[in-house]
């Protein structure tokens, strides 16, 4: 087992340069945009934010298809089964459980939790909030689950390595926005999404759950 794990890790170092670059774009593109905006003290509108998200996702997909010779199913765009409706529901409930139940437990050990960690679209209308929810839910699953997990699995043949790398990247990417307590919540959510994706190997249950949770949060802001 140790030898197999070593081989899987070594396989990561042998990824083609184009794949390495596209993985870096997928996993670190969004946080780099956040850093750039902060360094330049630039404010952007929600519409521009949505545009950046989709532009990044489409760029990663375009490079994968045209440059790496992959098909859309190779990136996680696989036809779901009826059971995936159940996975969407269970995954959504699990994520909501993390955001609703864990704050008192995390604060009890002295870690701060942001009040905005489970919200979407503050300061905008309901239509824009829902558009942001759909965008974040779909795009983040493409960038942090579908493409990177499939590429890493193709070379390492290790769910642990592929899932572990993407789980760490997703958690670290959110470190720019959340305090330590909320980051722990994000790590738990990322673990749930990663396990579900590795189980089903289609983006539908994870993207569906991700969108559903954010839509629920957005509606709660306006109608709670």
WOGI-V435254 format. One record per residue. RES is the residue in three letters. OMEGA is omega in whole degrees, -180 to 180 (* if undefined). BURIAL is # if it has 24 or more other ideal C-beta (glycine too) atoms within 12 Angstrom, else .. D_FIRST is the distance of its C-alpha to the first C-alpha in whole Angstrom. Layout:
res-><RES,RES>
omega-><OMEGA,OMEGA>
burial-><BURIAL,BURIAL>
d_first-><D_FIRST,D_FIRST>
//
This chain:
res-><UNK,UNK,UNK,UNK,UNK,UNK,UNK,UNK,UNK,UNK,UNK,UNK,UNK,UNK,UNK,UNK,UNK,UNK,UNK,UNK,UNK,UNK,UNK,UNK,UNK,UNK,UNK,UNK,UNK,UNK,UNK,UNK,UNK,UNK,UNK,UNK,UNK,UNK,UNK,UNK,UNK,UNK,UNK,UNK,UNK,UNK,UNK,UNK,UNK,UNK,UNK,UNK,UNK,UNK,UNK,UNK,UNK,UNK,UNK,UNK,UNK,UNK,UNK,UNK,UNK,UNK,UNK,UNK,UNK,UNK,UNK,UNK,UNK,UNK,UNK,UNK,UNK,UNK,UNK,UNK,UNK,UNK,UNK,UNK,UNK,UNK,UNK,UNK,UNK,UNK,UNK,UNK,UNK,UNK,UNK,UNK,UNK,UNK,UNK,UNK,UNK,UNK,UNK,UNK,UNK,UNK,UNK,UNK,UNK,UNK,UNK,UNK,UNK,UNK,UNK,UNK,UNK,UNK,UNK,UNK,UNK,UNK,UNK,UNK,UNK,UNK,UNK,UNK,UNK,UNK,UNK,UNK,UNK,UNK,UNK,UNK,UNK,UNK,UNK,UNK,UNK,UNK,UNK,UNK,UNK,UNK,UNK,UNK,UNK,UNK,UNK,UNK,UNK,UNK,UNK,UNK,UNK,UNK,UNK,UNK,UNK,UNK,UNK,UNK,UNK,UNK,UNK,UNK,UNK,UNK,UNK,UNK,UNK,UNK,UNK,UNK,UNK,UNK,UNK,UNK,UNK,UNK,UNK,UNK,UNK,UNK,UNK,UNK,UNK,UNK,UNK,UNK,UNK,UNK,UNK,UNK,UNK,UNK,UNK,UNK,UNK,UNK,UNK,UNK,UNK,UNK,UNK,UNK,UNK,UNK,UNK,UNK,UNK,UNK,UNK,UNK,UNK,UNK,UNK,UNK,UNK,UNK,UNK,UNK>
omega-><178,180,179,178,178,179,179,179,178,-179,178,-179,-178,177,176,-179,-180,179,177,180,-179,175,178,179,-179,-173,-174,-179,-178,178,178,176,179,179,180,-180,-180,-179,-179,-180,-177,176,178,-178,176,179,178,178,178,179,179,179,-177,179,180,180,-179,178,179,179,-180,178,-179,-177,-175,-177,-178,177,-179,174,179,175,177,-178,179,179,-178,-179,-180,174,-179,-179,-179,173,176,178,177,-178,-178,179,178,180,180,180,178,177,179,-176,-176,-171,-171,-177,179,-180,-179,180,180,178,173,179,-178,177,180,178,-178,-175,-179,-178,-179,171,178,177,178,179,-177,180,180,178,179,178,177,-179,180,-179,-179,-178,-178,-174,-179,177,175,-173,-173,177,-172,-176,-174,-180,-179,-179,180,176,-178,-176,-176,-175,-179,177,-179,180,-178,180,-179,-179,-178,177,179,-178,180,-180,-180,-180,-179,179,180,-173,-172,171,-171,-180,178,178,176,175,180,179,178,178,179,179,179,-178,-180,180,180,180,179,179,-172,179,172,-177,-172,-178,-179,178,179,179,-179,178,-177,-180,-179,177,177,179,180,179,179,178,-173,-171,180,*>
burial-><.,.,.,.,.,.,.,#,.,.,#,#,.,.,#,.,.,.,#,.,.,#,#,#,#,#,#,#,#,#,#,.,#,#,.,.,.,.,.,.,.,.,.,.,.,#,.,.,#,#,.,#,#,#,.,#,#,#,#,#,#,.,#,#,.,.,.,#,.,#,.,.,.,#,#,#,#,.,.,.,.,.,.,#,.,.,#,#,.,#,#,#,.,#,#,#,.,#,#,.,.,#,#,.,.,#,.,.,.,.,.,.,#,#,.,.,#,#,#,#,#,.,.,.,.,.,.,#,#,#,#,#,#,#,#,#,#,#,#,#,#,#,#,#,#,#,#,#,#,#,#,#,#,#,#,#,.,#,#,.,#,#,#,#,#,#,#,#,#,#,#,.,#,#,.,.,.,#,.,.,#,#,#,#,#,#,#,#,#,#,#,#,#,#,#,#,#,#,.,#,#,#,#,#,#,#,#,#,#,#,#,#,#,#,#,#,#,#,.,.,#,.,.,.>
d_first-><0,4,5,5,6,9,10,11,12,14,15,17,19,20,22,26,28,30,27,26,29,29,26,28,31,29,28,30,33,35,34,36,39,39,39,42,44,44,45,48,49,49,49,48,49,47,48,47,44,43,44,42,39,40,40,37,35,37,37,33,33,36,34,31,34,36,34,30,32,30,32,32,30,27,28,27,31,30,33,32,32,35,32,31,34,33,30,32,34,31,30,33,34,31,32,35,34,32,35,38,36,34,37,39,36,35,38,38,36,38,36,38,38,40,43,42,38,39,42,43,46,48,51,51,52,51,50,49,46,45,45,43,41,40,39,37,35,35,34,32,29,30,29,26,25,26,26,23,21,22,22,18,17,19,17,14,13,11,13,12,13,16,17,16,18,21,21,22,24,26,27,28,30,32,32,35,37,36,36,33,34,34,31,29,30,29,26,26,28,25,22,24,25,22,20,23,23,19,21,24,23,27,29,32,30,29,32,34,33,33,37,38,37,39,42,42,42,45,47,47,48,51,52,50>
//
